[in-house]
Amino acid sequence: MIEDNLREAETKMQKSLEALGKEILTIRTGRASPGLIDRIPVDYYGNPTPLNQLASITAPEPRLIVIQPWDRTVITAVEKALQKSELGLNPANDGQVIRVPIPPLNEERRREYVRLVKRYAENAHVAVRNIRRDQMEKIKAAEKARQVSADDAKRASERLQKVADRYIAKVDEAAARKEAEIMEV
């Protein structure tokens, strides 16, 4: 039972870490990255559809993203979605593909993105701590119901804390990598 709790906690913490990775991937750095725009919703026949489901997205140069829609009729909708996004991008449409030049970031914008990364990392910390708390409550309930001994419950709590500490360190590491990437000139 305790092993199940620990496995469940670790699985949920891993999912929180993966969610953080997906969130910080969408934060713009000085370099072009398809991950920057692949989840932007595009109005496709009345349905908001992620851009990566409508087109191939490539970054042939460090400062350019090229979007090639599979259906040429959505090219203007893709262009509008990119302009509406809060990324500050100015796409150019030639009727076949959309070229999105990535302008260099100024210092103020870099610091704003770093604050955003820190906010995402703090949300991931909270998620990991909530998972730990929920599993601790389950362990205490099992101890109270005499399903596990007090010693086993204490050892399980210590192991759970170590798992939580390990995932918090991974969150901090991912955030620090992204911050360094953003601040790189």
N, C-alpha and C positions, 0 to 999 in steps of 0.2 A: 504494500500500500504506500509506504513512504517513498519507495523507488518510483512508483507511478507519479506521485506528487512532484518529485524532483525532475522527472522527465518532462512532465507537463509544463512545469515552470520554465525549464530550459527551452522547450519548443516555443513557448509564448515570447520569451525574451529574445530568441533568435528572430522571430517575426517582427518584433519591435525594432530590432537593429536593421533588418531588411527594409522596413518602412522608412526609417531614417535615411538609409542609403538612397531610396527612390526620391525622397523629398529633396535631399541636398543635390541630387543629380540635376534637378531642374533649376538650380541657382546658377546664374550666369557667371562665368569667369572671363578672363581676357581671351581665351581660345574658343574656337567654334567646336561645338559638340552636338551631335544629333539628339542626345538625351535632354538637351536644353529645351527643345520644342516638341518632342514626340508626344507629349500628353496634352498639348493645347487642344481644347475642344473646338471642332469646326462644325458649323451648321450644315449638315449633309441631308438634304431633303427633309428638313424639319427636325432632325435628331442630332443632338450634340454627339459627335464622334471624335475620338482621339485622332490626331493628325497621323500618327504612325499606322493607323488602319486604312488610311486613304492614299498614302503616298510613300515612296521610298525617300529616305532622308540621308544625305551623305555630307561629309565635311571634307571636300577635296583639298582645301587649303586651311591654314590655321585661323584665318579670319573670315571664312565664308562657309555658309551652309547652303546646300542645293537641295531643293524639294522637287521631286518629279511625281505629280499626282498620276494615279493609274487611270482615273477618269478625268479627262480634260475639262469637263463641264464644272468641276469644283474648284478650278484654279482661282477664281475671284473670291470664292468663299474662304479658301485657305489664306489668301492674301489679307482679307478683312480680319480673319481670326488672329493672324500674326500682328496686325496693326492694333487690334483691341487688347492684346495681351499686355501685361505690365512689364514686359521685358525691354521696352524701348527700342524695338527693332523696326527697320524700314525696308520691307521686302520689295524686290524689283521683279515684275512679271514680264516674260517675253512671249507668252502664249503657249509655250511648251513646258518650261520649268520656272520655278521661282528661286531667285538668288537672294540670300539674306546675308548682307555684309554685317559682320560683328564689329562694332566700333570699340576702340579701347576704352576701358573703364577709367573714370576719374577717381581721385582719392576719396571724395565724399561718397560716391556710389559704392566703392569697395567696402568702406566701413559699414554702410547700410547692409550690404550683403553678408558681412561678417556677423552683424547683429542678428540677422535672419537665421544664419547657421546656428548661432548660439541658442536662439529660441527653439529651433527644431531639436537641438541636442537636449535642451532642458525638458522638452516634451517627451523625448525618448527616456530620459532619466526617470521622469514621473511614471511612465508606463512600466518600466522595470521595477521600480519600487512598489507600485500597486500590485504587480504580479507576485512579488515577494511577500507582500502583506497578505494577500489572499491565500497563498500556499501556507504561510505561517499559521493563519487561522484554521486551515484544514488540519494541520498537524496538531495544534492545540486541542481541537475538537476530538480528534482521534485519541489523544492522550486522556482527555476528560472522559471519553466513553470507554476507556480502558482497552482500546484496540492495540495500542502500543505502550511500551513502558516509558517512564519519564526519561531514562537514559537515552533510549532510542529517539525520543522526541527532541531531546537536546542536541544529539548528534545530527539529526536531520535538519534542525534549525541552523546549525553551524554550517552544514554543507550547502544549504539553500542560500545563506548569506554569502558564502564564497562564490557561488554561481552568479548571484546578483552583482557582486563586486567585479567579477570578471566581465560581465556584460556592460556595466557602467564604464569600465576602462575601455572597452571596445567602442562604445559610443563616443567617449572623449577622444579617442584616437581618430575615428572617422571625422569628427568635427574639426580636429586640429589639422588633418590633411586637407580638408576642404578650405579652411581659413587660409592656410599657406598657399593653396592654389589660387584663391581669390586675390590675395595681397601680392602675388608675384607680378612683377611689372614686365 
